[in-house]
C-alpha cells in the first residue's frame, strides 16, 4: 500500500469535466501550477468518448495542493470541476 501512495503522490482526480475537454486543455489549465508528469482524460473503451473525469499528476506534490486550492469553484469548458487529492 505504501508503494501505491508514494507512486500517486501529487496526483489529483478531476471530476465534472465536459465531454469536450481533452488532455491538452487539462495540461494548459493545471500546468500553471507546476510541472505535470501525467495528464489523462478517462475514456469509454467502446466509444472513445470521455467519461467526464481525469487525472493530473505533478512532479512536486506541493503543486497539487496549490492547484487544488486555486481550482476550487472554477469552471473548465463551461462546467464546474471537482478536484480531489488521490494520495
PDB file with one MODEL, atoms N, CA, C and O in Angstrom:
MODEL        1
ATOM      1  N   UNK A   1       0.824  -1.200   0.000  1.00  0.00           N
ATOM      2  CA  UNK A   1       0.000   0.000   0.000  1.00  0.00           C
ATOM      3  C   UNK A   1       0.864   1.258   0.000  1.00  0.00           C
ATOM      4  O   UNK A   1       0.541   2.220  -0.697  1.00  0.00           O
ATOM      5  N   UNK A   2       1.940   1.273   0.756  1.00  0.00           N
ATOM      6  CA  UNK A   2       2.778   2.476   0.816  1.00  0.00           C
ATOM      7  C   UNK A   2       3.412   2.775  -0.537  1.00  0.00           C
ATOM      8  O   UNK A   2       3.610   3.944  -0.869  1.00  0.00           O
ATOM      9  N   UNK A   3       3.736   1.747  -1.330  1.00  0.00           N
ATOM     10  CA  UNK A   3       4.277   1.974  -2.669  1.00  0.00           C
ATOM     11  C   UNK A   3       3.261   2.690  -3.546  1.00  0.00           C
ATOM     12  O   UNK A   3       3.616   3.599  -4.297  1.00  0.00           O
ATOM     13  N   UNK A   4       1.994   2.283  -3.455  1.00  0.00           N
ATOM     14  CA  UNK A   4       0.938   2.912  -4.251  1.00  0.00           C
ATOM     15  C   UNK A   4       0.753   4.365  -3.840  1.00  0.00           C
ATOM     16  O   UNK A   4       0.573   5.232  -4.695  1.00  0.00           O
ATOM     17  N   UNK A   5       0.796   4.637  -2.551  1.00  0.00           N
ATOM     18  CA  UNK A   5       0.648   6.013  -2.065  1.00  0.00           C
ATOM     19  C   UNK A   5       1.808   6.857  -2.569  1.00  0.00           C
ATOM     20  O   UNK A   5       1.598   7.976  -3.037  1.00  0.00           O
ATOM     21  N   UNK A   6       3.015   6.344  -2.482  1.00  0.00           N
ATOM     22  CA  UNK A   6       4.182   7.086  -2.953  1.00  0.00           C
ATOM     23  C   UNK A   6       4.125   7.350  -4.444  1.00  0.00           C
ATOM     24  O   UNK A   6       4.492   8.434  -4.895  1.00  0.00           O
ATOM     25  N   UNK A   7       3.674   6.383  -5.208  1.00  0.00           N
ATOM     26  CA  UNK A   7       3.578   6.496  -6.662  1.00  0.00           C
ATOM     27  C   UNK A   7       2.541   7.534  -7.074  1.00  0.00           C
ATOM     28  O   UNK A   7       2.712   8.214  -8.085  1.00  0.00           O
ATOM     29  N   UNK A   8       1.472   7.658  -6.303  1.00  0.00           N
ATOM     30  CA  UNK A   8       0.396   8.589  -6.632  1.00  0.00           C
ATOM     31  C   UNK A   8       0.534   9.944  -5.935  1.00  0.00           C
ATOM     32  O   UNK A   8      -0.357  10.787  -6.038  1.00  0.00           O
ATOM     33  N   UNK A   9       1.615  10.150  -5.247  1.00  0.00           N
ATOM     34  CA  UNK A   9       1.843  11.438  -4.564  1.00  0.00           C
ATOM     35  C   UNK A   9       1.829  12.557  -5.603  1.00  0.00           C
ATOM     36  O   UNK A   9       2.508  12.474  -6.627  1.00  0.00           O
ATOM     37  N   UNK A  10       1.053  13.601  -5.331  1.00  0.00           N
ATOM     38  CA  UNK A  10       0.962  14.717  -6.265  1.00  0.00           C
ATOM     39  C   UNK A  10      -0.084  14.531  -7.347  1.00  0.00           C
ATOM     40  O   UNK A  10      -0.127  15.300  -8.307  1.00  0.00           O
ATOM     41  N   UNK A  11      -0.933  13.509  -7.203  1.00  0.00           N
ATOM     42  CA  UNK A  11      -1.935  13.207  -8.216  1.00  0.00           C
ATOM     43  C   UNK A  11      -3.311  13.723  -7.789  1.00  0.00           C
ATOM     44  O   UNK A  11      -3.735  13.531  -6.650  1.00  0.00           O
ATOM     45  N   UNK A  12      -3.996  14.380  -8.726  1.00  0.00           N
ATOM     46  CA  UNK A  12      -5.337  14.894  -8.481  1.00  0.00           C
ATOM     47  C   UNK A  12      -6.351  14.200  -9.379  1.00  0.00           C
ATOM     48  O   UNK A  12      -6.092  13.957 -10.558  1.00  0.00           O
ATOM     49  N   UNK A  13      -7.496  13.888  -8.815  1.00  0.00           N
ATOM     50  CA  UNK A  13      -8.671  13.448  -9.572  1.00  0.00           C
ATOM     51  C   UNK A  13      -9.398  14.718  -9.983  1.00  0.00           C
ATOM     52  O   UNK A  13      -9.602  15.610  -9.160  1.00  0.00           O
ATOM     53  N   UNK A  14      -9.790  14.809 -11.245  1.00  0.00           N
ATOM     54  CA  UNK A  14     -10.529  15.959 -11.754  1.00  0.00           C
ATOM     55  C   UNK A  14     -11.873  15.444 -12.269  1.00  0.00           C
ATOM     56  O   UNK A  14     -11.920  14.731 -13.271  1.00  0.00           O
ATOM     57  N   UNK A  15     -12.956  15.800 -11.593  1.00  0.00           N
ATOM     58  CA  UNK A  15     -14.288  15.348 -11.985  1.00  0.00           C
ATOM     59  C   UNK A  15     -15.134  16.487 -12.520  1.00  0.00           C
ATOM     60  O   UNK A  15     -14.792  17.660 -12.370  1.00  0.00           O
ATOM     61  N   UNK A  16     -16.244  16.122 -13.148  1.00  0.00           N
ATOM     62  CA  UNK A  16     -17.168  17.102 -13.690  1.00  0.00           C
ATOM     63  C   UNK A  16     -16.729  17.678 -15.017  1.00  0.00           C
ATOM     64  O   UNK A  16     -17.208  18.736 -15.426  1.00  0.00           O
ATOM     65  N   UNK A  17     -15.822  16.996 -15.695  1.00  0.00           N
ATOM     66  CA  UNK A  17     -15.313  17.511 -16.966  1.00  0.00           C
ATOM     67  C   UNK A  17     -16.369  17.468 -18.061  1.00  0.00           C
ATOM     68  O   UNK A  17     -17.203  16.564 -18.114  1.00  0.00           O
ATOM     69  N   UNK A  18     -16.311  18.454 -18.918  1.00  0.00           N
ATOM     70  CA  UNK A  18     -17.117  18.448 -20.131  1.00  0.00           C
ATOM     71  C   UNK A  18     -16.643  17.280 -20.996  1.00  0.00           C
ATOM     72  O   UNK A  18     -15.463  16.931 -20.975  1.00  0.00           O
ATOM     73  N   UNK A  19     -17.545  16.686 -21.743  1.00  0.00           N
ATOM     74  CA  UNK A  19     -17.151  15.597 -22.642  1.00  0.00           C
ATOM     75  C   UNK A  19     -16.213  16.099 -23.734  1.00  0.00           C
ATOM     76  O   UNK A  19     -15.546  15.300 -24.391  1.00  0.00           O
ATOM     77  N   UNK A  20     -16.155  17.417 -23.936  1.00  0.00           N
ATOM     78  CA  UNK A  20     -15.287  18.005 -24.953  1.00  0.00           C
ATOM     79  C   UNK A  20     -13.873  18.271 -24.441  1.00  0.00           C
ATOM     80  O   UNK A  20     -12.977  18.536 -25.243  1.00  0.00           O
ATOM     81  N   UNK A  21     -13.649  18.207 -23.125  1.00  0.00           N
ATOM     82  CA  UNK A  21     -12.335  18.504 -22.555  1.00  0.00           C
ATOM     83  C   UNK A  21     -11.353  17.391 -22.890  1.00  0.00           C
ATOM     84  O   UNK A  21     -11.628  16.208 -22.688  1.00  0.00           O
ATOM     85  N   UNK A  22     -10.208  17.798 -23.405  1.00  0.00           N
ATOM     86  CA  UNK A  22      -9.167  16.840 -23.794  1.00  0.00           C
ATOM     87  C   UNK A  22      -7.917  17.063 -22.936  1.00  0.00           C
ATOM     88  O   UNK A  22      -7.831  18.034 -22.184  1.00  0.00           O
ATOM     89  N   UNK A  23      -6.962  16.158 -23.061  1.00  0.00           N
ATOM     90  CA  UNK A  23      -5.742  16.213 -22.263  1.00  0.00           C
ATOM     91  C   UNK A  23      -4.989  17.531 -22.427  1.00  0.00           C
ATOM     92  O   UNK A  23      -4.454  18.062 -21.453  1.00  0.00           O
ATOM     93  N   UNK A  24      -4.942  18.064 -23.647  1.00  0.00           N
ATOM     94  CA  UNK A  24      -4.187  19.298 -23.848  1.00  0.00           C
ATOM     95  C   UNK A  24      -4.781  20.464 -23.061  1.00  0.00           C
ATOM     96  O   UNK A  24      -4.046  21.326 -22.579  1.00  0.00           O
ATOM     97  N   UNK A  25      -6.090  20.493 -22.930  1.00  0.00           N
ATOM     98  CA  UNK A  25      -6.747  21.555 -22.153  1.00  0.00           C
ATOM     99  C   UNK A  25      -6.446  21.388 -20.664  1.00  0.00           C
ATOM    100  O   UNK A  25      -6.159  22.367 -19.975  1.00  0.00           O
ATOM    101  N   UNK A  26      -6.512  20.147 -20.167  1.00  0.00           N
ATOM    102  CA  UNK A  26      -6.153  19.904 -18.759  1.00  0.00           C
ATOM    103  C   UNK A  26      -4.711  20.327 -18.496  1.00  0.00           C
ATOM    104  O   UNK A  26      -4.421  20.955 -17.478  1.00  0.00           O
ATOM    105  N   UNK A  27      -3.807  19.983 -19.416  1.00  0.00           N
ATOM    106  CA  UNK A  27      -2.400  20.343 -19.257  1.00  0.00           C
ATOM    107  C   UNK A  27      -2.224  21.860 -19.245  1.00  0.00           C
ATOM    108  O   UNK A  27      -1.428  22.389 -18.469  1.00  0.00           O
ATOM    109  N   UNK A  28      -2.959  22.550 -20.094  1.00  0.00           N
ATOM    110  CA  UNK A  28      -2.873  24.013 -20.151  1.00  0.00           C
ATOM    111  C   UNK A  28      -3.332  24.645 -18.839  1.00  0.00           C
ATOM    112  O   UNK A  28      -2.657  25.516 -18.290  1.00  0.00           O
ATOM    113  N   UNK A  29      -4.478  24.203 -18.345  1.00  0.00           N
ATOM    114  CA  UNK A  29      -5.063  24.796 -17.138  1.00  0.00           C
ATOM    115  C   UNK A  29      -4.288  24.404 -15.879  1.00  0.00           C
ATOM    116  O   UNK A  29      -3.947  25.270 -15.074  1.00  0.00           O
ATOM    117  N   UNK A  30      -4.010  23.133 -15.703  1.00  0.00           N
ATOM    118  CA  UNK A  30      -3.360  22.669 -14.478  1.00  0.00           C
ATOM    119  C   UNK A  30      -1.846  22.856 -14.513  1.00  0.00           C
ATOM    120  O   UNK A  30      -1.206  22.872 -13.462  1.00  0.00           O
ATOM    121  N   UNK A  31      -1.267  22.998 -15.697  1.00  0.00           N
ATOM    122  CA  UNK A  31       0.168  23.220 -15.827  1.00  0.00           C
ATOM    123  C   UNK A  31       0.619  24.569 -15.291  1.00  0.00           C
ATOM    124  O   UNK A  31       1.813  24.784 -15.085  1.00  0.00           O
ATOM    125  N   UNK A  32      -0.310  25.470 -15.066  1.00  0.00           N
ATOM    126  CA  UNK A  32       0.019  26.783 -14.492  1.00  0.00           C
ATOM    127  C   UNK A  32       0.547  26.668 -13.068  1.00  0.00           C
ATOM    128  O   UNK A  32       1.188  27.592 -12.567  1.00  0.00           O
ATOM    129  N   UNK A  33       0.286  25.545 -12.417  1.00  0.00           N
ATOM    130  CA  UNK A  33       0.613  25.384 -11.002  1.00  0.00           C
ATOM    131  C   UNK A  33       1.850  24.533 -10.752  1.00  0.00           C
ATOM    132  O   UNK A  33       2.251  24.340  -9.604  1.00  0.00           O
ATOM    133  N   UNK A  34       2.457  24.024 -11.820  1.00  0.00           N
ATOM    134  CA  UNK A  34       3.672  23.230 -11.663  1.00  0.00           C
ATOM    135  C   UNK A  34       3.887  22.285 -12.815  1.00  0.00           C
ATOM    136  O   UNK A  34       3.066  22.198 -13.728  1.00  0.00           O
ATOM    137  N   UNK A  35       4.990  21.580 -12.768  1.00  0.00           N
ATOM    138  CA  UNK A  35       5.346  20.634 -13.828  1.00  0.00           C
ATOM    139  C   UNK A  35       4.490  19.382 -13.700  1.00  0.00           C
ATOM    140  O   UNK A  35       4.439  18.747 -12.647  1.00  0.00           O
ATOM    141  N   UNK A  36       3.819  19.042 -14.800  1.00  0.00           N
ATOM    142  CA  UNK A  36       2.955  17.856 -14.824  1.00  0.00           C
ATOM    143  C   UNK A  36       3.729  16.657 -15.363  1.00  0.00           C
ATOM    144  O   UNK A  36       4.429  16.758 -16.371  1.00  0.00           O
ATOM    145  N   UNK A  37       3.594  15.527 -14.681  1.00  0.00           N
ATOM    146  CA  UNK A  37       4.191  14.274 -15.138  1.00  0.00           C
ATOM    147  C   UNK A  37       3.196  13.447 -15.935  1.00  0.00           C
ATOM    148  O   UNK A  37       3.581  12.637 -16.778  1.00  0.00           O
ATOM    149  N   UNK A  38       1.916  13.655 -15.664  1.00  0.00           N
ATOM    150  CA  UNK A  38       0.874  12.830 -16.288  1.00  0.00           C
ATOM    151  C   UNK A  38      -0.408  13.647 -16.413  1.00  0.00           C
ATOM    152  O   UNK A  38      -0.782  14.384 -15.501  1.00  0.00           O
ATOM    153  N   UNK A  39      -1.067  13.507 -17.548  1.00  0.00           N
ATOM    154  CA  UNK A  39      -2.378  14.124 -17.780  1.00  0.00           C
ATOM    155  C   UNK A  39      -3.219  13.080 -18.503  1.00  0.00           C
ATOM    156  O   UNK A  39      -2.811  12.555 -19.539  1.00  0.00           O
ATOM    157  N   UNK A  40      -4.390  12.779 -17.958  1.00  0.00           N
ATOM    158  CA  UNK A  40      -5.203  11.724 -18.540  1.00  0.00           C
ATOM    159  C   UNK A  40      -6.688  12.045 -18.410  1.00  0.00           C
ATOM    160  O   UNK A  40      -7.172  12.329 -17.315  1.00  0.00           O
ATOM    161  N   UNK A  41      -7.404  12.000 -19.521  1.00  0.00           N
ATOM    162  CA  UNK A  41      -8.861  12.061 -19.514  1.00  0.00           C
ATOM    163  C   UNK A  41      -9.327  10.626 -19.734  1.00  0.00           C
ATOM    164  O   UNK A  41      -8.974  10.005 -20.736  1.00  0.00           O
ATOM    165  N   UNK A  42     -10.116  10.100 -18.806  1.00  0.00           N
ATOM    166  CA  UNK A  42     -10.553   8.710 -18.885  1.00  0.00           C
ATOM    167  C   UNK A  42     -11.666   8.601 -19.931  1.00  0.00           C
ATOM    168  O   UNK A  42     -12.616   9.383 -19.938  1.00  0.00           O
ATOM    169  N   UNK A  43     -11.520   7.614 -20.807  1.00  0.00           N
ATOM    170  CA  UNK A  43     -12.458   7.426 -21.909  1.00  0.00           C
ATOM    171  C   UNK A  43     -13.117   6.050 -21.862  1.00  0.00           C
ATOM    172  O   UNK A  43     -12.545   5.084 -21.355  1.00  0.00           O
ATOM    173  N   UNK A  44     -14.325   5.987 -22.399  1.00  0.00           N
ATOM    174  CA  UNK A  44     -15.041   4.730 -22.535  1.00  0.00           C
ATOM    175  C   UNK A  44     -14.276   3.865 -23.538  1.00  0.00           C
ATOM    176  O   UNK A  44     -13.905   4.340 -24.611  1.00  0.00           O
ATOM    177  N   UNK A  45     -14.044   2.619 -23.196  1.00  0.00           N
ATOM    178  CA  UNK A  45     -13.255   1.750 -24.073  1.00  0.00           C
ATOM    179  C   UNK A  45     -13.973   1.410 -25.376  1.00  0.00           C
ATOM    180  O   UNK A  45     -13.321   1.169 -26.392  1.00  0.00           O
ATOM    181  N   UNK A  46     -15.291   1.386 -25.363  1.00  0.00           N
ATOM    182  CA  UNK A  46     -16.034   1.052 -26.580  1.00  0.00           C
ATOM    183  C   UNK A  46     -16.210   2.237 -27.517  1.00  0.00           C
ATOM    184  O   UNK A  46     -16.037   2.103 -28.728  1.00  0.00           O
ATOM    185  N   UNK A  47     -16.552   3.395 -26.966  1.00  0.00           N
ATOM    186  CA  UNK A  47     -16.879   4.553 -27.806  1.00  0.00           C
ATOM    187  C   UNK A  47     -15.730   5.550 -27.936  1.00  0.00           C
ATOM    188  O   UNK A  47     -15.709   6.335 -28.884  1.00  0.00           O
ATOM    189  N   UNK A  48     -14.784   5.536 -27.016  1.00  0.00           N
ATOM    190  CA  UNK A  48     -13.702   6.507 -27.018  1.00  0.00           C
ATOM    191  C   UNK A  48     -14.125   7.859 -26.459  1.00  0.00           C
ATOM    192  O   UNK A  48     -13.318   8.788 -26.412  1.00  0.00           O
ATOM    193  N   UNK A  49     -15.369   7.978 -26.040  1.00  0.00           N
ATOM    194  CA  UNK A  49     -15.900   9.230 -25.502  1.00  0.00           C
ATOM    195  C   UNK A  49     -15.443   9.413 -24.055  1.00  0.00           C
ATOM    196  O   UNK A  49     -15.335   8.451 -23.294  1.00  0.00           O
ATOM    197  N   UNK A  50     -15.181  10.657 -23.696  1.00  0.00           N
ATOM    198  CA  UNK A  50     -14.784  10.980 -22.324  1.00  0.00           C
ATOM    199  C   UNK A  50     -15.846  10.497 -21.345  1.00  0.00           C
ATOM    200  O   UNK A  50     -17.043  10.536 -21.633  1.00  0.00           O
ATOM    201  N   UNK A  51     -15.387  10.043 -20.185  1.00  0.00           N
ATOM    202  CA  UNK A  51     -16.316   9.627 -19.133  1.00  0.00           C
ATOM    203  C   UNK A  51     -16.565  10.764 -18.146  1.00  0.00           C
ATOM    204  O   UNK A  51     -17.266  10.580 -17.150  1.00  0.00           O
ATOM    205  N   UNK A  52     -15.988  11.953 -18.419  1.00  0.00           N
ATOM    206  CA  UNK A  52     -16.251  13.124 -17.593  1.00  0.00           C
ATOM    207  C   UNK A  52     -15.325  13.306 -16.404  1.00  0.00           C
ATOM    208  O   UNK A  52     -15.597  14.115 -15.517  1.00  0.00           O
ATOM    209  N   UNK A  53     -14.227  12.552 -16.383  1.00  0.00           N
ATOM    210  CA  UNK A  53     -13.249  12.735 -15.323  1.00  0.00           C
ATOM    211  C   UNK A  53     -11.864  12.381 -15.829  1.00  0.00           C
ATOM    212  O   UNK A  53     -11.700  11.749 -16.873  1.00  0.00           O
ATOM    213  N   UNK A  54     -10.877  12.805 -15.064  1.00  0.00           N
ATOM    214  CA  UNK A  54      -9.498  12.522 -15.447  1.00  0.00           C
ATOM    215  C   UNK A  54      -8.568  12.722 -14.272  1.00  0.00           C
ATOM    216  O   UNK A  54      -9.004  12.883 -13.132  1.00  0.00           O
ATOM    217  N   UNK A  55      -7.275  12.710 -14.569  1.00  0.00           N
ATOM    218  CA  UNK A  55      -6.247  12.836 -13.545  1.00  0.00           C
ATOM    219  C   UNK A  55      -5.107  13.704 -14.060  1.00  0.00           C
ATOM    220  O   UNK A  55      -4.802  13.703 -15.253  1.00  0.00           O
ATOM    221  N   UNK A  56      -4.488  14.435 -13.158  1.00  0.00           N
ATOM    222  CA  UNK A  56      -3.220  15.103 -13.432  1.00  0.00           C
ATOM    223  C   UNK A  56      -2.279  14.733 -12.300  1.00  0.00           C
ATOM    224  O   UNK A  56      -2.698  14.576 -11.153  1.00  0.00           O
ATOM    225  N   UNK A  57      -1.005  14.597 -12.632  1.00  0.00           N
ATOM    226  CA  UNK A  57      -0.009  14.273 -11.606  1.00  0.00           C
ATOM    227  C   UNK A  57       1.143  15.253 -11.729  1.00  0.00           C
ATOM    228  O   UNK A  57       1.705  15.455 -12.806  1.00  0.00           O
ATOM    229  N   UNK A  58       1.477  15.856 -10.599  1.00  0.00           N
ATOM    230  CA  UNK A  58       2.551  16.834 -10.543  1.00  0.00           C
ATOM    231  C   UNK A  58       3.861  16.192 -10.108  1.00  0.00           C
ATOM    232  O   UNK A  58       3.868  15.234  -9.336  1.00  0.00           O
ATOM    233  N   UNK A  59       4.964  16.729 -10.609  1.00  0.00           N
ATOM    234  CA  UNK A  59       6.285  16.276 -10.196  1.00  0.00           C
ATOM    235  C   UNK A  59       6.509  16.591  -8.721  1.00  0.00           C
ATOM    236  O   UNK A  59       7.196  15.844  -8.023  1.00  0.00           O
ATOM    237  N   UNK A  60       5.935  17.689  -8.244  1.00  0.00           N
ATOM    238  CA  UNK A  60       6.059  18.115  -6.847  1.00  0.00           C
ATOM    239  C   UNK A  60       4.665  18.118  -6.216  1.00  0.00           C
ATOM    240  O   UNK A  60       3.775  18.832  -6.679  1.00  0.00           O
ATOM    241  N   UNK A  61       4.478  17.336  -5.177  1.00  0.00           N
ATOM    242  CA  UNK A  61       3.165  17.207  -4.529  1.00  0.00           C
ATOM    243  C   UNK A  61       2.640  18.541  -4.000  1.00  0.00           C
ATOM    244  O   UNK A  61       1.426  18.723  -3.903  1.00  0.00           O
ATOM    245  N   UNK A  62       3.520  19.470  -3.660  1.00  0.00           N
ATOM    246  CA  UNK A  62       3.077  20.788  -3.188  1.00  0.00           C
ATOM    247  C   UNK A  62       2.298  21.521  -4.283  1.00  0.00           C
ATOM    248  O   UNK A  62       1.365  22.269  -3.992  1.00  0.00           O
ATOM    249  N   UNK A  63       2.679  21.305  -5.523  1.00  0.00           N
ATOM    250  CA  UNK A  63       1.994  21.944  -6.650  1.00  0.00           C
ATOM    251  C   UNK A  63       0.558  21.430  -6.754  1.00  0.00           C
ATOM    252  O   UNK A  63      -0.346  22.180  -7.123  1.00  0.00           O
ATOM    253  N   UNK A  64       0.350  20.162  -6.433  1.00  0.00           N
ATOM    254  CA  UNK A  64      -1.008  19.597  -6.455  1.00  0.00           C
ATOM    255  C   UNK A  64      -1.883  20.325  -5.448  1.00  0.00           C
ATOM    256  O   UNK A  64      -3.040  20.629  -5.739  1.00  0.00           O
ATOM    257  N   UNK A  65      -1.349  20.604  -4.279  1.00  0.00           N
ATOM    258  CA  UNK A  65      -2.088  21.345  -3.259  1.00  0.00           C
ATOM    259  C   UNK A  65      -2.420  22.752  -3.719  1.00  0.00           C
ATOM    260  O   UNK A  65      -3.526  23.242  -3.487  1.00  0.00           O
ATOM    261  N   UNK A  66      -1.464  23.404  -4.372  1.00  0.00           N
ATOM    262  CA  UNK A  66      -1.705  24.748  -4.897  1.00  0.00           C
ATOM    263  C   UNK A  66      -2.797  24.740  -5.959  1.00  0.00           C
ATOM    264  O   UNK A  66      -3.663  25.614  -5.976  1.00  0.00           O
ATOM    265  N   UNK A  67      -2.751  23.756  -6.838  1.00  0.00           N
ATOM    266  CA  UNK A  67      -3.763  23.641  -7.896  1.00  0.00           C
ATOM    267  C   UNK A  67      -5.133  23.360  -7.293  1.00  0.00           C
ATOM    268  O   UNK A  67      -6.138  23.919  -7.732  1.00  0.00           O
ATOM    269  N   UNK A  68      -5.167  22.505  -6.304  1.00  0.00           N
ATOM    270  CA  UNK A  68      -6.421  22.161  -5.638  1.00  0.00           C
ATOM    271  C   UNK A  68      -7.086  23.416  -5.075  1.00  0.00           C
ATOM    272  O   UNK A  68      -8.282  23.629  -5.277  1.00  0.00           O
ATOM    273  N   UNK A  69      -6.333  24.228  -4.387  1.00  0.00           N
ATOM    274  CA  UNK A  69      -6.863  25.469  -3.816  1.00  0.00           C
ATOM    275  C   UNK A  69      -7.297  26.442  -4.906  1.00  0.00           C
ATOM    276  O   UNK A  69      -8.368  27.041  -4.814  1.00  0.00           O
ATOM    277  N   UNK A  70      -6.478  26.600  -5.929  1.00  0.00           N
ATOM    278  CA  UNK A  70      -6.756  27.568  -6.988  1.00  0.00           C
ATOM    279  C   UNK A  70      -7.973  27.189  -7.828  1.00  0.00           C
ATOM    280  O   UNK A  70      -8.669  28.065  -8.342  1.00  0.00           O
ATOM    281  N   UNK A  71      -8.231  25.904  -7.970  1.00  0.00           N
ATOM    282  CA  UNK A  71      -9.310  25.446  -8.855  1.00  0.00           C
ATOM    283  C   UNK A  71     -10.660  25.328  -8.150  1.00  0.00           C
ATOM    284  O   UNK A  71     -11.666  25.050  -8.803  1.00  0.00           O
ATOM    285  N   UNK A  72     -10.705  25.534  -6.834  1.00  0.00           N
ATOM    286  CA  UNK A  72     -11.980  25.461  -6.104  1.00  0.00           C
ATOM    287  C   UNK A  72     -12.983  26.443  -6.696  1.00  0.00           C
ATOM    288  O   UNK A  72     -12.695  27.633  -6.817  1.00  0.00           O
ATOM    289  N   UNK A  73     -14.155  25.946  -7.061  1.00  0.00           N
ATOM    290  CA  UNK A  73     -15.237  26.787  -7.551  1.00  0.00           C
ATOM    291  C   UNK A  73     -15.052  27.325  -8.954  1.00  0.00           C
ATOM    292  O   UNK A  73     -15.750  28.254  -9.359  1.00  0.00           O
ATOM    293  N   UNK A  74     -14.118  26.752  -9.705  1.00  0.00           N
ATOM    294  CA  UNK A  74     -13.876  27.248 -11.060  1.00  0.00           C
ATOM    295  C   UNK A  74     -14.544  26.360 -12.102  1.00  0.00           C
ATOM    296  O   UNK A  74     -14.967  25.239 -11.819  1.00  0.00           O
ATOM    297  N   UNK A  75     -14.624  26.895 -13.308  1.00  0.00           N
ATOM    298  CA  UNK A  75     -15.181  26.136 -14.426  1.00  0.00           C
ATOM    299  C   UNK A  75     -14.098  25.860 -15.457  1.00  0.00           C
ATOM    300  O   UNK A  75     -13.097  26.570 -15.550  1.00  0.00           O
ATOM    301  N   UNK A  76     -14.331  24.814 -16.221  1.00  0.00           N
ATOM    302  CA  UNK A  76     -13.452  24.445 -17.320  1.00  0.00           C
ATOM    303  C   UNK A  76     -14.355  23.983 -18.455  1.00  0.00           C
ATOM    304  O   UNK A  76     -15.157  23.065 -18.286  1.00  0.00           O
ATOM    305  N   UNK A  77     -14.222  24.613 -19.591  1.00  0.00           N
ATOM    306  CA  UNK A  77     -15.080  24.310 -20.743  1.00  0.00           C
ATOM    307  C   UNK A  77     -16.565  24.372 -20.376  1.00  0.00           C
ATOM    308  O   UNK A  77     -17.370  23.564 -20.838  1.00  0.00           O
ATOM    309  N   UNK A  78     -16.908  25.357 -19.530  1.00  0.00           N
ATOM    310  CA  UNK A  78     -18.308  25.600 -19.184  1.00  0.00           C
ATOM    311  C   UNK A  78     -18.893  24.736 -18.085  1.00  0.00           C
ATOM    312  O   UNK A  78     -20.091  24.824 -17.816  1.00  0.00           O
ATOM    313  N   UNK A  79     -18.081  23.899 -17.437  1.00  0.00           N
ATOM    314  CA  UNK A  79     -18.572  23.018 -16.368  1.00  0.00           C
ATOM    315  C   UNK A  79     -17.750  23.220 -15.104  1.00  0.00           C
ATOM    316  O   UNK A  79     -16.532  23.388 -15.167  1.00  0.00           O
ATOM    317  N   UNK A  80     -18.423  23.204 -13.954  1.00  0.00           N
ATOM    318  CA  UNK A  80     -17.711  23.270 -12.682  1.00  0.00           C
ATOM    319  C   UNK A  80     -16.913  21.993 -12.490  1.00  0.00           C
ATOM    320  O   UNK A  80     -17.436  20.894 -12.668  1.00  0.00           O
ATOM    321  N   UNK A  81     -15.641  22.139 -12.126  1.00  0.00           N
ATOM    322  CA  UNK A  81     -14.790  20.969 -11.912  1.00  0.00           C
ATOM    323  C   UNK A  81     -14.654  20.696 -10.422  1.00  0.00           C
ATOM    324  O   UNK A  81     -14.726  21.605  -9.595  1.00  0.00           O
ATOM    325  N   UNK A  82     -14.460  19.446 -10.105  1.00  0.00           N
ATOM    326  CA  UNK A  82     -14.271  18.986  -8.745  1.00  0.00           C
ATOM    327  C   UNK A  82     -12.894  18.330  -8.687  1.00  0.00           C
ATOM    328  O   UNK A  82     -12.585  17.462  -9.503  1.00  0.00           O
ATOM    329  N   UNK A  83     -12.078  18.735  -7.740  1.00  0.00           N
ATOM    330  CA  UNK A  83     -10.737  18.183  -7.608  1.00  0.00           C
ATOM    331  C   UNK A  83     -10.548  17.539  -6.234  1.00  0.00           C
ATOM    332  O   UNK A  83     -10.988  18.064  -5.211  1.00  0.00           O
ATOM    333  N   UNK A  84      -9.888  16.400  -6.247  1.00  0.00           N
ATOM    334  CA  UNK A  84      -9.541  15.700  -5.011  1.00  0.00           C
ATOM    335  C   UNK A  84      -8.115  15.196  -5.122  1.00  0.00           C
ATOM    336  O   UNK A  84      -7.665  14.823  -6.206  1.00  0.00           O
ATOM    337  N   UNK A  85      -7.405  15.185  -4.007  1.00  0.00           N
ATOM    338  CA  UNK A  85      -6.086  14.575  -3.967  1.00  0.00           C
ATOM    339  C   UNK A  85      -6.275  13.067  -3.945  1.00  0.00           C
ATOM    340  O   UNK A  85      -7.041  12.542  -3.137  1.00  0.00           O
ATOM    341  N   UNK A  86      -5.570  12.369  -4.840  1.00  0.00           N
ATOM    342  CA  UNK A  86      -5.665  10.909  -4.887  1.00  0.00           C
ATOM    343  C   UNK A  86      -4.866  10.317  -3.743  1.00  0.00           C
ATOM    344  O   UNK A  86      -5.352   9.432  -3.039  1.00  0.00           O
ATOM    345  N   UNK A  87      -3.654  10.792  -3.551  1.00  0.00           N
ATOM    346  CA  UNK A  87      -2.808  10.269  -2.462  1.00  0.00           C
ATOM    347  C   UNK A  87      -1.819  11.314  -2.020  1.00  0.00           C
ATOM    348  O   UNK A  87      -1.021  11.066  -1.116  1.00  0.00           O
TER     349      UNK A  87
ENDMDL
END
